[in-house]
Amino acid sequence: MIVEYNFVQGANYMLQILMACNLFAYLLKRRDKFRIRFLAGMGGSLLIGGIIGEFFSVFSFWGGSILFYGIFMLLGIPYLWFINDVTWEEAIYCSVCSFAIQHFASELCQMASLLVKQQGILFIYFVLYIMTYLLFYQTCIKKMIDDHEIVVKFKNTIIPIAAILLISLVLSVSKRNFYSQDTIVLAVISQIYDMLCCFFVLWSQVLQKNALYFQRELDYRDYLWKTQQENYRLTKENIDIINRKCHDLKHQISALRTIENVKQKDEFIKSIEDAIMVYDASMDTGNKVLDTVLMEKSLYCKEHGILMTCMADGSGLEFLDTVDLYTIFGNALDNAIEGVKNLPDEEKRVIIVKIFKRDHLLMLQIENYYDSDLEFAEGLPVTTKKDKAYHGYGMKSIRYTVEKYNGSMNVSAGENQFTLSLLIPIPK
């Protein structure tokens, strides 16, 4: 059977693909000069589509038709990449999904043509395309994209999706070449199966997104449980340290009574003062929660041979929720402690904490040494701990909490020095 196309049909088919692509483009992050890129991309793609329809106007059997459809699907890839700030992999994924939406609408219109007379069929086609695109936009696309980012793991699904769509195309093209009025029922069944394939492709992505969401929730719950265990261990360790020091002080005071030499007594008293100085709850930043966090971490650092220097102004931090404040500073200091506690050079076991305000901005900077090779993913260092299932959430928790207050987080590493910088606007 011979299938003929022309410039208008090619441009029209390209327009259908582009409109499906625009459903994704509307939610994805846009490149600079988006409007100009959008108009240029639409115009150029329509022109190319029309040229393809004109010069590839005759195909025999289904192989040529599948090639025809495949070329148009591929044209959606550079279009999406040109107007949106996405990777090539993301553009491929969105283009394939867009093709599934267009193909579903096309098959639906083919079924409508069996039930409706020729008069007014174009209007019905238009309505069906609009309804189909809006339906998939609301039920699938909006759930696949969150905060201008694709939230599904598409790299492992592109090939299966493409395979399912290929089967769908084979059914569609075979139906148009072989089915006749005598086999109309079989044609309708094939179309329904064809549409279900397209629907399955898109709905499976939504299910994957939901599965990822619940998995992340489960991982985060596990992380919180692990964190609670760690906090309990740390608190118990601090209490044991204090109890041990109190026990030592009890005996030292008893021994002090027996010392008669004034000079020896003064030196002994000074050694006792030095021993208890770190436990003197004299840290006063202007915020009690911050004082508690810094005091708890300083006790741990003192016991493990880590020098923590702190210049902190905690006044005016009341706008931060208590849990959020502890999340930010607790995780930040834990990461710094983890980075230095096993350094072979004891002189590099140093943590510098700076907390200050400037021009209605809260600024936090924590610096520490490190001696391992750091790898970054999505702007955050990849954990070097063996138990990777429960780690890596600390930095993510900090970033999430800071962004909740419209702040920003920056991580830099160089010359064996790690720096975490946070900026949070202070409400007026």
Summary of the structure (lengths in Angstrom):
residues: 428
radius of gyration: 32.6
end to end distance: 73.5
largest distance: 119.1
contacts: 1254
relative contact order: 0.06
helix: 67%
strand: 13%
